[in-house]
Amino acid sequence: SQKVKWIRNGQTVFPLVASELVSGTEYAAEIRSCPAEGSGYVGTWSDWSPPVKWRTAVCKTELGQIPWLPFLYCLIPALIGVVVFVTLNVPQR
């Protein structure tokens, strides 16, 4: 399936978000350009660039499948709550 990603005028690097990629999958990217609106230049879209292909590494465990991750989501806020409670409820002498 194809996805279209837009970049800003003058942007020379396009970072990919790891959470949008699937492990062990081959990807290809092609680019083309056209004059920016309001730039004073007029023209049509360029031809597509030659494709750049890569394959993502195979991950043994997807992030959503880590069994202890929900535990951390509960433990960390609970620990923060305890620290705040103890800090605010220290009796003054």
PyMOL Python script that loads the backbone (N, CA, C, O; Angstrom):
from pymol import cmd

cmd.read_pdbstr("""\
ATOM      1  N   SER A   1       0.840  -1.180   0.000  1.00  0.00           N
ATOM      2  CA  SER A   1       0.000   0.000   0.000  1.00  0.00           C
ATOM      3  C   SER A   1       0.884   1.242   0.000  1.00  0.00           C
ATOM      4  O   SER A   1       1.968   1.243   0.583  1.00  0.00           O
ATOM      5  N   GLN A   2       0.426   2.270  -0.640  1.00  0.00           N
ATOM      6  CA  GLN A   2       1.196   3.499  -0.755  1.00  0.00           C
ATOM      7  C   GLN A   2       0.736   4.524   0.273  1.00  0.00           C
ATOM      8  O   GLN A   2      -0.436   4.571   0.645  1.00  0.00           O
ATOM      9  N   LYS A   3       1.674   5.338   0.719  1.00  0.00           N
ATOM     10  CA  LYS A   3       1.365   6.483   1.560  1.00  0.00           C
ATOM     11  C   LYS A   3       2.063   7.690   0.964  1.00  0.00           C
ATOM     12  O   LYS A   3       3.189   7.587   0.478  1.00  0.00           O
ATOM     13  N   VAL A   4       1.403   8.821   0.999  1.00  0.00           N
ATOM     14  CA  VAL A   4       1.987  10.062   0.520  1.00  0.00           C
ATOM     15  C   VAL A   4       2.425  10.866   1.733  1.00  0.00           C
ATOM     16  O   VAL A   4       1.641  11.077   2.658  1.00  0.00           O
ATOM     17  N   LYS A   5       3.656  11.309   1.732  1.00  0.00           N
ATOM     18  CA  LYS A   5       4.200  12.149   2.800  1.00  0.00           C
ATOM     19  C   LYS A   5       4.635  13.461   2.174  1.00  0.00           C
ATOM     20  O   LYS A   5       5.365  13.472   1.183  1.00  0.00           O
ATOM     21  N   TRP A   6       4.194  14.551   2.747  1.00  0.00           N
ATOM     22  CA  TRP A   6       4.544  15.872   2.238  1.00  0.00           C
ATOM     23  C   TRP A   6       5.690  16.443   3.053  1.00  0.00           C
ATOM     24  O   TRP A   6       5.754  16.247   4.267  1.00  0.00           O
ATOM     25  N   ILE A   7       6.587  17.144   2.394  1.00  0.00           N
ATOM     26  CA  ILE A   7       7.675  17.814   3.097  1.00  0.00           C
ATOM     27  C   ILE A   7       7.571  19.321   2.833  1.00  0.00           C
ATOM     28  O   ILE A   7       6.966  19.762   1.856  1.00  0.00           O
ATOM     29  N   ARG A   8       8.171  20.078   3.723  1.00  0.00           N
ATOM     30  CA  ARG A   8       8.147  21.531   3.577  1.00  0.00           C
ATOM     31  C   ARG A   8       9.166  21.994   2.537  1.00  0.00           C
ATOM     32  O   ARG A   8      10.137  21.298   2.242  1.00  0.00           O
ATOM     33  N   ASN A   9       8.927  23.154   2.005  1.00  0.00           N
ATOM     34  CA  ASN A   9       9.838  23.754   1.043  1.00  0.00           C
ATOM     35  C   ASN A   9      11.219  23.931   1.677  1.00  0.00           C
ATOM     36  O   ASN A   9      11.335  24.519   2.752  1.00  0.00           O
ATOM     37  N   GLY A  10      12.243  23.438   1.030  1.00  0.00           N
ATOM     38  CA  GLY A  10      13.603  23.567   1.541  1.00  0.00           C
ATOM     39  C   GLY A  10      14.015  22.458   2.492  1.00  0.00           C
ATOM     40  O   GLY A  10      15.174  22.411   2.905  1.00  0.00           O
ATOM     41  N   GLN A  11      13.110  21.572   2.847  1.00  0.00           N
ATOM     42  CA  GLN A  11      13.446  20.467   3.757  1.00  0.00           C
ATOM     43  C   GLN A  11      14.296  19.453   3.003  1.00  0.00           C
ATOM     44  O   GLN A  11      13.903  18.987   1.933  1.00  0.00           O
ATOM     45  N   THR A  12      15.459  19.107   3.555  1.00  0.00           N
ATOM     46  CA  THR A  12      16.366  18.187   2.860  1.00  0.00           C
ATOM     47  C   THR A  12      16.431  16.812   3.508  1.00  0.00           C
ATOM     48  O   THR A  12      17.010  15.887   2.938  1.00  0.00           O
ATOM     49  N   VAL A  13      15.848  16.667   4.687  1.00  0.00           N
ATOM     50  CA  VAL A  13      15.844  15.381   5.395  1.00  0.00           C
ATOM     51  C   VAL A  13      14.410  15.073   5.789  1.00  0.00           C
ATOM     52  O   VAL A  13      13.679  15.954   6.240  1.00  0.00           O
ATOM     53  N   PHE A  14      14.014  13.825   5.620  1.00  0.00           N
ATOM     54  CA  PHE A  14      12.674  13.407   6.024  1.00  0.00           C
ATOM     55  C   PHE A  14      12.786  12.237   6.985  1.00  0.00           C
ATOM     56  O   PHE A  14      13.061  11.115   6.558  1.00  0.00           O
ATOM     57  N   PRO A  15      12.580  12.474   8.274  1.00  0.00           N
ATOM     58  CA  PRO A  15      12.683  11.373   9.246  1.00  0.00           C
ATOM     59  C   PRO A  15      11.460  10.455   9.165  1.00  0.00           C
ATOM     60  O   PRO A  15      10.332  10.913   8.982  1.00  0.00           O
ATOM     61  N   LEU A  16      11.703   9.178   9.302  1.00  0.00           N
ATOM     62  CA  LEU A  16      10.618   8.206   9.350  1.00  0.00           C
ATOM     63  C   LEU A  16      10.325   7.869  10.801  1.00  0.00           C
ATOM     64  O   LEU A  16      11.239   7.791  11.622  1.00  0.00           O
ATOM     65  N   VAL A  17       9.066   7.671  11.116  1.00  0.00           N
ATOM     66  CA  VAL A  17       8.643   7.335  12.469  1.00  0.00           C
ATOM     67  C   VAL A  17       8.633   5.812  12.590  1.00  0.00           C
ATOM     68  O   VAL A  17       7.941   5.130  11.834  1.00  0.00           O
ATOM     69  N   ALA A  18       9.398   5.283  13.539  1.00  0.00           N
ATOM     70  CA  ALA A  18       9.539   3.832  13.683  1.00  0.00           C
ATOM     71  C   ALA A  18       8.196   3.141  13.907  1.00  0.00           C
ATOM     72  O   ALA A  18       7.991   2.021  13.440  1.00  0.00           O
ATOM     73  N   SER A  19       7.288   3.796  14.611  1.00  0.00           N
ATOM     74  CA  SER A  19       5.994   3.165  14.896  1.00  0.00           C
ATOM     75  C   SER A  19       5.137   3.000  13.637  1.00  0.00           C
ATOM     76  O   SER A  19       4.164   2.246  13.653  1.00  0.00           O
ATOM     77  N   GLU A  20       5.481   3.690  12.554  1.00  0.00           N
ATOM     78  CA  GLU A  20       4.751   3.537  11.300  1.00  0.00           C
ATOM     79  C   GLU A  20       5.299   2.402  10.443  1.00  0.00           C
ATOM     80  O   GLU A  20       4.699   2.051   9.427  1.00  0.00           O
ATOM     81  N   LEU A  21       6.436   1.823  10.839  1.00  0.00           N
ATOM     82  CA  LEU A  21       7.062   0.768  10.056  1.00  0.00           C
ATOM     83  C   LEU A  21       6.800  -0.591  10.693  1.00  0.00           C
ATOM     84  O   LEU A  21       6.623  -0.699  11.907  1.00  0.00           O
ATOM     85  N   VAL A  22       6.779  -1.612   9.866  1.00  0.00           N
ATOM     86  CA  VAL A  22       6.555  -2.987  10.328  1.00  0.00           C
ATOM     87  C   VAL A  22       7.876  -3.737  10.221  1.00  0.00           C
ATOM     88  O   VAL A  22       8.568  -3.644   9.207  1.00  0.00           O
ATOM     89  N   SER A  23       8.223  -4.476  11.264  1.00  0.00           N
ATOM     90  CA  SER A  23       9.499  -5.195  11.244  1.00  0.00           C
ATOM     91  C   SER A  23       9.521  -6.249  10.147  1.00  0.00           C
ATOM     92  O   SER A  23       8.509  -6.880   9.846  1.00  0.00           O
ATOM     93  N   GLY A  24      10.712  -6.426   9.552  1.00  0.00           N
ATOM     94  CA  GLY A  24      10.889  -7.437   8.517  1.00  0.00           C
ATOM     95  C   GLY A  24      10.170  -7.131   7.210  1.00  0.00           C
ATOM     96  O   GLY A  24       9.853  -8.048   6.454  1.00  0.00           O
ATOM     97  N   THR A  25       9.910  -5.862   6.933  1.00  0.00           N
ATOM     98  CA  THR A  25       9.165  -5.473   5.743  1.00  0.00           C
ATOM     99  C   THR A  25      10.056  -4.659   4.812  1.00  0.00           C
ATOM    100  O   THR A  25      10.863  -3.846   5.263  1.00  0.00           O
ATOM    101  N   GLU A  26       9.901  -4.887   3.507  1.00  0.00           N
ATOM    102  CA  GLU A  26      10.664  -4.103   2.533  1.00  0.00           C
ATOM    103  C   GLU A  26       9.871  -2.859   2.171  1.00  0.00           C
ATOM    104  O   GLU A  26       8.664  -2.919   1.936  1.00  0.00           O
ATOM    105  N   TYR A  27      10.568  -1.732   2.130  1.00  0.00           N
ATOM    106  CA  TYR A  27       9.959  -0.456   1.780  1.00  0.00           C
ATOM    107  C   TYR A  27      10.690   0.149   0.592  1.00  0.00           C
ATOM    108  O   TYR A  27      11.850  -0.171   0.331  1.00  0.00           O
ATOM    109  N   ALA A  28       9.999   1.024  -0.123  1.00  0.00           N
ATOM    110  CA  ALA A  28      10.594   1.770  -1.225  1.00  0.00           C
ATOM    111  C   ALA A  28      10.092   3.204  -1.150  1.00  0.00           C
ATOM    112  O   ALA A  28       8.951   3.453  -0.759  1.00  0.00           O
ATOM    113  N   ALA A  29      10.941   4.132  -1.522  1.00  0.00           N
ATOM    114  CA  ALA A  29      10.553   5.540  -1.521  1.00  0.00           C
ATOM    115  C   ALA A  29      10.984   6.179  -2.832  1.00  0.00           C
ATOM    116  O   ALA A  29      12.056   5.897  -3.367  1.00  0.00           O
ATOM    117  N   GLU A  30      10.121   7.042  -3.327  1.00  0.00           N
ATOM    118  CA  GLU A  30      10.412   7.829  -4.514  1.00  0.00           C
ATOM    119  C   GLU A  30       9.986   9.263  -4.222  1.00  0.00           C
ATOM    120  O   GLU A  30       9.060   9.498  -3.446  1.00  0.00           O
ATOM    121  N   ILE A  31      10.662  10.211  -4.843  1.00  0.00           N
ATOM    122  CA  ILE A  31      10.283  11.601  -4.646  1.00  0.00           C
ATOM    123  C   ILE A  31      10.107  12.300  -5.987  1.00  0.00           C
ATOM    124  O   ILE A  31      10.640  11.872  -7.011  1.00  0.00           O
ATOM    125  N   ARG A  32       9.354  13.373  -5.949  1.00  0.00           N
ATOM    126  CA  ARG A  32       9.236  14.276  -7.084  1.00  0.00           C
ATOM    127  C   ARG A  32       8.948  15.659  -6.522  1.00  0.00           C
ATOM    128  O   ARG A  32       8.597  15.794  -5.349  1.00  0.00           O
ATOM    129  N   SER A  33       9.092  16.668  -7.335  1.00  0.00           N
ATOM    130  CA  SER A  33       8.902  18.023  -6.834  1.00  0.00           C
ATOM    131  C   SER A  33       8.181  18.887  -7.852  1.00  0.00           C
ATOM    132  O   SER A  33       8.081  18.555  -9.033  1.00  0.00           O
ATOM    133  N   CYS A  34       7.683  20.009  -7.350  1.00  0.00           N
ATOM    134  CA  CYS A  34       7.082  21.020  -8.198  1.00  0.00           C
ATOM    135  C   CYS A  34       7.355  22.375  -7.558  1.00  0.00           C
ATOM    136  O   CYS A  34       7.659  22.448  -6.367  1.00  0.00           O
ATOM    137  N   PRO A  35       7.251  23.438  -8.330  1.00  0.00           N
ATOM    138  CA  PRO A  35       7.470  24.763  -7.743  1.00  0.00           C
ATOM    139  C   PRO A  35       6.454  25.053  -6.636  1.00  0.00           C
ATOM    140  O   PRO A  35       5.271  24.741  -6.776  1.00  0.00           O
ATOM    141  N   ALA A  36       6.913  25.641  -5.552  1.00  0.00           N
ATOM    142  CA  ALA A  36       6.039  25.980  -4.436  1.00  0.00           C
ATOM    143  C   ALA A  36       5.107  27.120  -4.834  1.00  0.00           C
ATOM    144  O   ALA A  36       5.484  28.016  -5.589  1.00  0.00           O
ATOM    145  N   GLU A  37       3.885  27.067  -4.312  1.00  0.00           N
ATOM    146  CA  GLU A  37       2.936  28.148  -4.578  1.00  0.00           C
ATOM    147  C   GLU A  37       3.485  29.440  -3.988  1.00  0.00           C
ATOM    148  O   GLU A  37       4.013  29.454  -2.876  1.00  0.00           O
ATOM    149  N   GLY A  38       3.355  30.508  -4.735  1.00  0.00           N
ATOM    150  CA  GLY A  38       3.812  31.800  -4.256  1.00  0.00           C
ATOM    151  C   GLY A  38       5.308  32.014  -4.380  1.00  0.00           C
ATOM    152  O   GLY A  38       5.823  33.035  -3.925  1.00  0.00           O
ATOM    153  N   SER A  39       6.023  31.062  -4.994  1.00  0.00           N
ATOM    154  CA  SER A  39       7.474  31.197  -5.123  1.00  0.00           C
ATOM    155  C   SER A  39       7.880  32.059  -6.317  1.00  0.00           C
ATOM    156  O   SER A  39       9.035  32.469  -6.433  1.00  0.00           O
ATOM    157  N   GLY A  40       6.930  32.327  -7.195  1.00  0.00           N
ATOM    158  CA  GLY A  40       7.258  33.086  -8.400  1.00  0.00           C
ATOM    159  C   GLY A  40       7.647  32.197  -9.566  1.00  0.00           C
ATOM    160  O   GLY A  40       7.800  32.677 -10.688  1.00  0.00           O
ATOM    161  N   TYR A  41       7.808  30.905  -9.312  1.00  0.00           N
ATOM    162  CA  TYR A  41       8.152  29.961 -10.373  1.00  0.00           C
ATOM    163  C   TYR A  41       6.896  29.233 -10.828  1.00  0.00           C
ATOM    164  O   TYR A  41       5.970  29.009 -10.048  1.00  0.00           O
ATOM    165  N   VAL A  42       6.884  28.869 -12.103  1.00  0.00           N
ATOM    166  CA  VAL A  42       5.752  28.150 -12.670  1.00  0.00           C
ATOM    167  C   VAL A  42       6.297  26.890 -13.327  1.00  0.00           C
ATOM    168  O   VAL A  42       7.336  26.923 -13.987  1.00  0.00           O
ATOM    169  N   GLY A  43       5.592  25.783 -13.144  1.00  0.00           N
ATOM    170  CA  GLY A  43       6.029  24.549 -13.789  1.00  0.00           C
ATOM    171  C   GLY A  43       5.167  23.380 -13.377  1.00  0.00           C
ATOM    172  O   GLY A  43       4.221  23.525 -12.602  1.00  0.00           O
ATOM    173  N   THR A  44       5.503  22.228 -13.899  1.00  0.00           N
ATOM    174  CA  THR A  44       4.755  21.013 -13.597  1.00  0.00           C
ATOM    175  C   THR A  44       5.595  20.136 -12.664  1.00  0.00           C
ATOM    176  O   THR A  44       6.748  20.441 -12.356  1.00  0.00           O
ATOM    177  N   TRP A  45       4.988  19.058 -12.235  1.00  0.00           N
ATOM    178  CA  TRP A  45       5.697  18.101 -11.389  1.00  0.00           C
ATOM    179  C   TRP A  45       6.864  17.481 -12.153  1.00  0.00           C
ATOM    180  O   TRP A  45       6.784  17.272 -13.363  1.00  0.00           O
ATOM    181  N   SER A  46       7.930  17.193 -11.445  1.00  0.00           N
ATOM    182  CA  SER A  46       9.078  16.509 -12.047  1.00  0.00           C
ATOM    183  C   SER A  46       8.738  15.032 -12.230  1.00  0.00           C
ATOM    184  O   SER A  46       7.713  14.553 -11.744  1.00  0.00           O
ATOM    185  N   ASP A  47       9.613  14.322 -12.936  1.00  0.00           N
ATOM    186  CA  ASP A  47       9.481  12.867 -13.008  1.00  0.00           C
ATOM    187  C   ASP A  47       9.813  12.289 -11.632  1.00  0.00           C
ATOM    188  O   ASP A  47      10.462  12.940 -10.814  1.00  0.00           O
ATOM    189  N   TRP A  48       9.359  11.064 -11.392  1.00  0.00           N
ATOM    190  CA  TRP A  48       9.680  10.384 -10.132  1.00  0.00           C
ATOM    191  C   TRP A  48      11.162  10.028 -10.102  1.00  0.00           C
ATOM    192  O   TRP A  48      11.746   9.698 -11.134  1.00  0.00           O
ATOM    193  N   SER A  49      11.754  10.093  -8.942  1.00  0.00           N
ATOM    194  CA  SER A  49      13.147   9.683  -8.779  1.00  0.00           C
ATOM    195  C   SER A  49      13.238   8.160  -8.867  1.00  0.00           C
ATOM    196  O   SER A  49      12.224   7.473  -8.748  1.00  0.00           O
ATOM    197  N   PRO A  50      14.451   7.624  -9.074  1.00  0.00           N
ATOM    198  CA  PRO A  50      14.592   6.166  -8.977  1.00  0.00           C
ATOM    199  C   PRO A  50      14.233   5.735  -7.549  1.00  0.00           C
ATOM    200  O   PRO A  50      14.515   6.470  -6.602  1.00  0.00           O
ATOM    201  N   PRO A  51      13.625   4.577  -7.379  1.00  0.00           N
ATOM    202  CA  PRO A  51      13.234   4.151  -6.032  1.00  0.00           C
ATOM    203  C   PRO A  51      14.447   3.822  -5.152  1.00  0.00           C
ATOM    204  O   PRO A  51      15.450   3.279  -5.615  1.00  0.00           O
ATOM    205  N   VAL A  52      14.318   4.165  -3.894  1.00  0.00           N
ATOM    206  CA  VAL A  52      15.297   3.774  -2.875  1.00  0.00           C
ATOM    207  C   VAL A  52      14.604   2.698  -2.050  1.00  0.00           C
ATOM    208  O   VAL A  52      13.507   2.920  -1.537  1.00  0.00           O
ATOM    209  N   LYS A  53      15.237   1.533  -1.919  1.00  0.00           N
ATOM    210  CA  LYS A  53      14.603   0.413  -1.207  1.00  0.00           C
ATOM    211  C   LYS A  53      15.408   0.048   0.024  1.00  0.00           C
ATOM    212  O   LYS A  53      16.636   0.143   0.030  1.00  0.00           O
ATOM    213  N   TRP A  54      14.700  -0.374   1.078  1.00  0.00           N
ATOM    214  CA  TRP A  54      15.337  -0.866   2.298  1.00  0.00           C
ATOM    215  C   TRP A  54      14.399  -1.833   2.991  1.00  0.00           C
ATOM    216  O   TRP A  54      13.198  -1.862   2.722  1.00  0.00           O
ATOM    217  N   ARG A  55      14.965  -2.620   3.882  1.00  0.00           N
ATOM    218  CA  ARG A  55      14.183  -3.589   4.657  1.00  0.00           C
ATOM    219  C   ARG A  55      14.412  -3.309   6.128  1.00  0.00           C
ATOM    220  O   ARG A  55      15.544  -3.115   6.570  1.00  0.00           O
ATOM    221  N   THR A  56      13.321  -3.292   6.883  1.00  0.00           N
ATOM    222  CA  THR A  56      13.443  -3.090   8.325  1.00  0.00           C
ATOM    223  C   THR A  56      13.917  -4.382   8.978  1.00  0.00           C
ATOM    224  O   THR A  56      13.646  -5.474   8.479  1.00  0.00           O
ATOM    225  N   ALA A  57      14.617  -4.252  10.084  1.00  0.00           N
ATOM    226  CA  ALA A  57      15.107  -5.419  10.811  1.00  0.00           C
ATOM    227  C   ALA A  57      13.935  -6.197  11.404  1.00  0.00           C
ATOM    228  O   ALA A  57      12.882  -5.633  11.700  1.00  0.00           O
ATOM    229  N   VAL A  58      14.139  -7.482  11.567  1.00  0.00           N
ATOM    230  CA  VAL A  58      13.120  -8.322  12.180  1.00  0.00           C
ATOM    231  C   VAL A  58      13.234  -8.180  13.693  1.00  0.00           C
ATOM    232  O   VAL A  58      14.288  -8.441  14.273  1.00  0.00           O
ATOM    233  N   CYS A  59      12.144  -7.766  14.323  1.00  0.00           N
ATOM    234  CA  CYS A  59      12.104  -7.622  15.781  1.00  0.00           C
ATOM    235  C   CYS A  59      11.447  -8.857  16.364  1.00  0.00           C
ATOM    236  O   CYS A  59      10.438  -9.345  15.854  1.00  0.00           O
ATOM    237  N   LYS A  60      12.034  -9.354  17.441  1.00  0.00           N
ATOM    238  CA  LYS A  60      11.465 -10.539  18.091  1.00  0.00           C
ATOM    239  C   LYS A  60      10.153 -10.211  18.789  1.00  0.00           C
ATOM    240  O   LYS A  60       9.242 -11.037  18.816  1.00  0.00           O
ATOM    241  N   THR A  61      10.050  -9.017  19.352  1.00  0.00           N
ATOM    242  CA  THR A  61       8.853  -8.617  20.082  1.00  0.00           C
ATOM    243  C   THR A  61       8.456  -7.220  19.653  1.00  0.00           C
ATOM    244  O   THR A  61       9.259  -6.288  19.706  1.00  0.00           O
ATOM    245  N   GLU A  62       7.216  -7.085  19.229  1.00  0.00           N
ATOM    246  CA  GLU A  62       6.701  -5.756  18.910  1.00  0.00           C
ATOM    247  C   GLU A  62       6.473  -4.999  20.209  1.00  0.00           C
ATOM    248  O   GLU A  62       6.241  -5.615  21.250  1.00  0.00           O
ATOM    249  N   LEU A  63       6.535  -3.676  20.164  1.00  0.00           N
ATOM    250  CA  LEU A  63       6.396  -2.857  21.360  1.00  0.00           C
ATOM    251  C   LEU A  63       5.085  -3.145  22.078  1.00  0.00           C
ATOM    252  O   LEU A  63       5.062  -3.214  23.307  1.00  0.00           O
ATOM    253  N   GLY A  64       4.011  -3.312  21.351  1.00  0.00           N
ATOM    254  CA  GLY A  64       2.709  -3.569  21.973  1.00  0.00           C
ATOM    255  C   GLY A  64       2.591  -4.960  22.572  1.00  0.00           C
ATOM    256  O   GLY A  64       1.620  -5.237  23.277  1.00  0.00           O
ATOM    257  N   GLN A  65       3.546  -5.842  22.316  1.00  0.00           N
ATOM    258  CA  GLN A  65       3.463  -7.207  22.810  1.00  0.00           C
ATOM    259  C   GLN A  65       4.351  -7.457  24.021  1.00  0.00           C
ATOM    260  O   GLN A  65       4.455  -8.598  24.471  1.00  0.00           O
ATOM    261  N   ILE A  66       4.989  -6.432  24.559  1.00  0.00           N
ATOM    262  CA  ILE A  66       5.837  -6.614  25.731  1.00  0.00           C
ATOM    263  C   ILE A  66       4.926  -6.828  26.933  1.00  0.00           C
ATOM    264  O   ILE A  66       4.144  -5.938  27.269  1.00  0.00           O
ATOM    265  N   PRO A  67       5.005  -7.992  27.595  1.00  0.00           N
ATOM    266  CA  PRO A  67       4.029  -8.317  28.639  1.00  0.00           C
ATOM    267  C   PRO A  67       4.108  -7.425  29.871  1.00  0.00           C
ATOM    268  O   PRO A  67       3.098  -7.257  30.555  1.00  0.00           O
ATOM    269  N   TRP A  68       5.244  -6.855  30.177  1.00  0.00           N
ATOM    270  CA  TRP A  68       5.367  -6.053  31.397  1.00  0.00           C
ATOM    271  C   TRP A  68       5.137  -4.573  31.158  1.00  0.00           C
ATOM    272  O   TRP A  68       5.176  -3.792  32.109  1.00  0.00           O
ATOM    273  N   LEU A  69       4.895  -4.156  29.907  1.00  0.00           N
ATOM    274  CA  LEU A  69       4.707  -2.748  29.611  1.00  0.00           C
ATOM    275  C   LEU A  69       3.468  -2.160  30.297  1.00  0.00           C
ATOM    276  O   LEU A  69       3.574  -1.069  30.857  1.00  0.00           O
ATOM    277  N   PRO A  70       2.302  -2.814  30.286  1.00  0.00           N
ATOM    278  CA  PRO A  70       1.148  -2.249  31.017  1.00  0.00           C
ATOM    279  C   PRO A  70       1.436  -2.109  32.514  1.00  0.00           C
ATOM    280  O   PRO A  70       0.942  -1.183  33.157  1.00  0.00           O
ATOM    281  N   PHE A  71       2.224  -3.015  33.062  1.00  0.00           N
ATOM    282  CA  PHE A  71       2.590  -2.928  34.481  1.00  0.00           C
ATOM    283  C   PHE A  71       3.358  -1.635  34.744  1.00  0.00           C
ATOM    284  O   PHE A  71       3.106  -0.959  35.741  1.00  0.00           O
ATOM    285  N   LEU A  72       4.297  -1.283  33.852  1.00  0.00           N
ATOM    286  CA  LEU A  72       5.060  -0.043  34.017  1.00  0.00           C
ATOM    287  C   LEU A  72       4.165   1.181  33.893  1.00  0.00           C
ATOM    288  O   LEU A  72       4.375   2.175  34.587  1.00  0.00           O
ATOM    289  N   TYR A  73       3.175   1.118  33.022  1.00  0.00           N
ATOM    290  CA  TYR A  73       2.255   2.243  32.864  1.00  0.00           C
ATOM    291  C   TYR A  73       1.486   2.514  34.154  1.00  0.00           C
ATOM    292  O   TYR A  73       1.084   3.651  34.397  1.00  0.00           O
ATOM    293  N   CYS A  74       1.277   1.507  34.973  1.00  0.00           N
ATOM    294  CA  CYS A  74       0.589   1.683  36.258  1.00  0.00           C
ATOM    295  C   CYS A  74       1.585   1.989  37.376  1.00  0.00           C
ATOM    296  O   CYS A  74       1.303   2.816  38.243  1.00  0.00           O
ATOM    297  N   LEU A  75       2.732   1.339  37.366  1.00  0.00           N
ATOM    298  CA  LEU A  75       3.701   1.478  38.449  1.00  0.00           C
ATOM    299  C   LEU A  75       4.312   2.869  38.513  1.00  0.00           C
ATOM    300  O   LEU A  75       4.421   3.439  39.599  1.00  0.00           O
ATOM    301  N   ILE A  76       4.705   3.416  37.399  1.00  0.00           N
ATOM    302  CA  ILE A  76       5.388   4.717  37.393  1.00  0.00           C
ATOM    303  C   ILE A  76       4.485   5.832  37.931  1.00  0.00           C
ATOM    304  O   ILE A  76       4.933   6.580  38.800  1.00  0.00           O
ATOM    305  N   PRO A  77       3.244   5.985  37.467  1.00  0.00           N
ATOM    306  CA  PRO A  77       2.392   7.028  38.062  1.00  0.00           C
ATOM    307  C   PRO A  77       2.117   6.788  39.548  1.00  0.00           C
ATOM    308  O   PRO A  77       2.014   7.738  40.323  1.00  0.00           O
ATOM    309  N   ALA A  78       1.998   5.511  39.944  1.00  0.00           N
ATOM    310  CA  ALA A  78       1.767   5.216  41.363  1.00  0.00           C
ATOM    311  C   ALA A  78       2.963   5.647  42.207  1.00  0.00           C
ATOM    312  O   ALA A  78       2.786   6.222  43.281  1.00  0.00           O
ATOM    313  N   LEU A  79       4.172   5.376  41.734  1.00  0.00           N
ATOM    314  CA  LEU A  79       5.373   5.798  42.473  1.00  0.00           C
ATOM    315  C   LEU A  79       5.472   7.315  42.546  1.00  0.00           C
ATOM    316  O   LEU A  79       5.850   7.861  43.583  1.00  0.00           O
ATOM    317  N   ILE A  80       5.143   7.988  41.478  1.00  0.00           N
ATOM    318  CA  ILE A  80       5.160   9.451  41.488  1.00  0.00           C
ATOM    319  C   ILE A  80       4.129   9.971  42.489  1.00  0.00           C
ATOM    320  O   ILE A  80       4.401  10.920  43.224  1.00  0.00           O
ATOM    321  N   GLY A  81       2.965   9.361  42.519  1.00  0.00           N
ATOM    322  CA  GLY A  81       1.924   9.755  43.468  1.00  0.00           C
ATOM    323  C   GLY A  81       2.370   9.579  44.912  1.00  0.00           C
ATOM    324  O   GLY A  81       2.108  10.446  45.746  1.00  0.00           O
ATOM    325  N   VAL A  82       3.035   8.481  45.219  1.00  0.00           N
ATOM    326  CA  VAL A  82       3.528   8.232  46.580  1.00  0.00           C
ATOM    327  C   VAL A  82       4.569   9.276  46.964  1.00  0.00           C
ATOM    328  O   VAL A  82       4.525   9.815  48.069  1.00  0.00           O
ATOM    329  N   VAL A  83       5.490   9.563  46.076  1.00  0.00           N
ATOM    330  CA  VAL A  83       6.528  10.565  46.369  1.00  0.00           C
ATOM    331  C   VAL A  83       5.901  11.937  46.617  1.00  0.00           C
ATOM    332  O   VAL A  83       6.290  12.635  47.553  1.00  0.00           O
ATOM    333  N   VAL A  84       4.939  12.326  45.789  1.00  0.00           N
ATOM    334  CA  VAL A  84       4.275  13.618  45.970  1.00  0.00           C
ATOM    335  C   VAL A  84       3.506  13.638  47.285  1.00  0.00           C
ATOM    336  O   VAL A  84       3.562  14.631  48.010  1.00  0.00           O
ATOM    337  N   PHE A  85       2.792  12.568  47.606  1.00  0.00           N
ATOM    338  CA  PHE A  85       2.017  12.495  48.847  1.00  0.00           C
ATOM    339  C   PHE A  85       2.930  12.609  50.060  1.00  0.00           C
ATOM    340  O   PHE A  85       2.641  13.368  50.985  1.00  0.00           O
ATOM    341  N   VAL A  86       4.023  11.864  50.063  1.00  0.00           N
ATOM    342  CA  VAL A  86       4.952  11.894  51.198  1.00  0.00           C
ATOM    343  C   VAL A  86       5.601  13.274  51.315  1.00  0.00           C
ATOM    344  O   VAL A  86       5.767  13.795  52.418  1.00  0.00           O
ATOM    345  N   THR A  87       5.961  13.852  50.193  1.00  0.00           N
ATOM    346  CA  THR A  87       6.608  15.163  50.205  1.00  0.00           C
ATOM    347  C   THR A  87       5.671  16.244  50.745  1.00  0.00           C
ATOM    348  O   THR A  87       6.100  17.104  51.513  1.00  0.00           O
ATOM    349  N   LEU A  88       4.428  16.208  50.360  1.00  0.00           N
ATOM    350  CA  LEU A  88       3.468  17.243  50.784  1.00  0.00           C
ATOM    351  C   LEU A  88       2.912  17.017  52.175  1.00  0.00           C
ATOM    352  O   LEU A  88       2.382  17.957  52.768  1.00  0.00           O
ATOM    353  N   ASN A  89       3.006  15.827  52.719  1.00  0.00           N
ATOM    354  CA  ASN A  89       2.424  15.512  54.011  1.00  0.00           C
ATOM    355  C   ASN A  89       3.459  15.269  55.098  1.00  0.00           C
ATOM    356  O   ASN A  89       3.181  14.554  56.061  1.00  0.00           O
ATOM    357  N   VAL A  90       4.631  15.838  54.967  1.00  0.00           N
ATOM    358  CA  VAL A  90       5.652  15.712  56.000  1.00  0.00           C
ATOM    359  C   VAL A  90       5.265  16.669  57.127  1.00  0.00           C
ATOM    360  O   VAL A  90       5.098  17.865  56.886  1.00  0.00           O
ATOM    361  N   PRO A  91       5.119  16.155  58.366  1.00  0.00           N
ATOM    362  CA  PRO A  91       4.742  17.039  59.477  1.00  0.00           C
ATOM    363  C   PRO A  91       5.841  18.065  59.746  1.00  0.00           C
ATOM    364  O   PRO A  91       7.030  17.748  59.729  1.00  0.00           O
ATOM    365  N   GLN A  92       5.417  19.286  59.993  1.00  0.00           N
ATOM    366  CA  GLN A  92       6.390  20.331  60.304  1.00  0.00           C
ATOM    367  C   GLN A  92       6.703  20.334  61.785  1.00  0.00           C
ATOM    368  O   GLN A  92       5.817  20.077  62.600  1.00  0.00           O
ATOM    369  N   ARG A  93       7.937  20.616  62.149  1.00  0.00           N
ATOM    370  CA  ARG A  93       8.353  20.621  63.556  1.00  0.00           C
ATOM    371  C   ARG A  93       8.566  22.020  64.023  1.00  0.00           C
ATOM    372  O   ARG A  93       8.920  22.237  65.182  1.00  0.00           O
TER     373      ARG A  93
END
""", "prot")
cmd.dss("prot")
cmd.show_as("cartoon", "prot")
cmd.util.cbc("prot")
cmd.orient("prot")
